Amino acid sequence: MSHLYLIAQIAGRAVAIDSEQVESVVDIGEVTAVPRASQHVRGLAALRSRVVTVVDTQSALGMAGGSPARRAVITHVEGHHYAMLVDALDDVAPFDLLPLAHGVTLDPAWRGAGRGIVERDGEPILAIDLASLVPGHAGIN
């Protein structure tokens, strides 16, 4: 059964995000650093009369350098709103989620976030779980 996915770019890789995880897509303005926050937290930003935690997805994936991105996918995890930085947004379309095939090895950076594969024009795109990139959730610290 097909389900809607947002196709985005993180660290130069196309990823599929289940639309149920997406509250909105925004451009992030000023971000205020938070002392002693996880290295994956860029800081806090005001968004439509509320404060969201801005997560550097590249850092959360264990990649060096961090993301210069200003676009974000707003998601809701365990009662809190997070702005998950993405390099670019591509498309929203229905796809069937396919399991990760036996023997498929994901780079360690993507292993914890990967939930399956969607195929777009014959190309596999890794479907990810945004909650797995939230600091303190699913092993990210």
C-alpha positions as CSV (number, residue, x, y, z in Angstrom):
1,M,0.0,0.0,0.0
2,S,1.4,3.4,-1.0
3,H,2.1,6.1,1.5
4,L,3.2,9.7,1.0
5,Y,6.8,10.5,1.5
6,L,8.8,13.7,1.5
7,I,12.0,13.4,-0.5
8,A,14.8,15.5,0.9
9,Q,18.6,15.8,0.8
10,I,20.7,15.3,3.9
11,A,24.5,15.3,3.6
12,G,24.1,15.1,-0.2
13,R,22.0,11.9,-0.1
14,A,18.3,11.6,-1.1
15,V,16.2,10.4,1.8
16,A,12.5,9.6,2.1
17,I,10.6,10.8,5.2
18,D,7.2,9.4,6.0
19,S,4.6,12.3,5.7
20,E,3.3,11.3,9.1
21,Q,6.5,12.5,10.6
22,V,6.3,15.9,8.8
23,E,4.3,18.7,10.5
24,S,5.7,21.4,8.1
25,V,8.7,22.5,6.2
26,V,10.2,25.9,7.0
27,D,13.2,28.2,6.5
28,I,14.9,28.6,9.8
29,G,15.8,32.2,10.9
30,E,18.0,33.1,13.8
31,V,19.2,30.2,16.0
32,T,20.2,30.8,19.6
33,A,22.9,28.5,20.9
34,V,22.1,26.5,24.1
35,P,24.9,26.0,26.5
36,R,25.7,22.3,27.3
37,A,23.3,21.0,24.7
38,S,24.2,18.0,22.7
39,Q,26.6,18.6,19.9
40,H,23.8,17.7,17.5
41,V,21.6,20.5,18.7
42,R,22.4,23.7,16.8
43,G,20.1,25.7,19.2
44,L,16.6,27.0,19.6
45,A,14.6,29.0,17.1
46,A,11.3,30.8,17.2
47,L,8.7,29.4,14.9
48,R,5.1,30.7,14.7
49,S,4.9,31.7,18.4
50,R,6.7,28.6,19.7
51,V,10.2,27.5,20.3
52,V,11.7,24.5,18.4
53,T,14.9,22.7,19.0
54,V,17.1,22.9,15.8
55,V,18.9,19.6,15.1
56,D,21.9,19.4,12.8
57,T,21.0,16.1,11.1
58,Q,24.5,15.7,9.6
59,S,26.0,15.9,13.1
60,A,23.3,13.5,14.5
61,L,24.4,11.1,11.8
62,G,28.0,11.3,13.0
63,M,29.3,13.2,10.0
64,A,32.0,15.8,10.5
65,G,31.5,19.4,9.7
66,G,27.9,19.9,10.3
67,S,25.2,21.2,8.0
68,P,25.1,24.8,6.7
69,A,21.4,24.2,5.9
70,R,18.7,26.7,6.8
71,R,15.7,24.6,5.6
72,A,14.1,22.3,8.1
73,V,11.4,19.6,8.4
74,I,9.4,20.2,11.6
75,T,8.6,17.0,13.4
76,H,7.0,16.2,16.7
77,V,8.7,13.6,18.9
78,E,7.5,12.7,22.4
79,G,5.7,16.0,23.0
80,H,8.4,18.3,21.6
81,H,8.9,20.0,18.3
82,Y,12.2,19.7,16.4
83,A,13.4,21.4,13.3
84,M,15.5,18.8,11.5
85,L,17.9,20.5,9.1
86,V,17.9,19.3,5.5
87,D,20.1,20.5,2.5
88,A,17.2,20.6,0.1
89,L,13.6,19.5,-0.5
90,D,12.7,17.6,-3.7
91,D,9.2,16.1,-3.9
92,V,6.2,14.7,-2.1
93,A,4.9,11.5,-3.7
94,P,3.3,8.2,-2.8
95,F,5.7,5.2,-2.5
96,D,5.6,1.7,-1.3
97,L,8.1,1.1,1.6
98,L,10.2,-1.9,0.9
99,P,12.3,-3.6,3.5
100,L,16.1,-3.3,3.5
101,A,17.2,-6.3,1.6
102,H,19.3,-9.0,3.4
103,G,22.9,-8.4,2.7
104,V,22.5,-4.6,2.1
105,T,25.0,-2.8,4.3
106,L,24.3,0.8,5.2
107,D,27.1,3.1,6.1
108,P,27.3,3.3,9.9
109,A,26.1,6.9,9.8
110,W,22.8,5.8,8.3
111,R,22.3,2.4,10.0
112,G,20.3,3.7,13.0
113,A,18.1,6.0,10.9
114,G,17.3,3.6,8.0
115,R,13.8,2.1,8.0
116,G,13.5,0.7,4.4
117,I,13.7,1.7,0.8
118,V,11.4,3.5,-1.6
119,E,12.0,3.3,-5.3
120,R,11.7,6.5,-7.5
121,D,12.2,6.0,-11.2
122,G,14.1,2.8,-10.5
123,E,16.5,4.4,-8.0
124,P,16.4,3.3,-4.4
125,I,16.0,6.0,-1.8
126,L,16.6,5.3,1.9
127,A,13.5,5.9,4.1
128,I,14.6,7.3,7.4
129,D,13.0,7.8,10.8
130,L,13.5,11.4,12.0
131,A,13.0,10.5,15.6
132,S,16.2,8.4,15.4
133,L,18.1,11.7,14.8
134,V,16.8,13.4,17.9
135,P,19.4,13.7,20.6
136,G,18.7,11.4,23.6
137,H,16.2,9.3,21.5
138,A,17.0,6.0,19.9
139,G,20.7,6.1,21.0
140,I,21.7,9.6,19.8
141,N,23.4,11.5,22.6
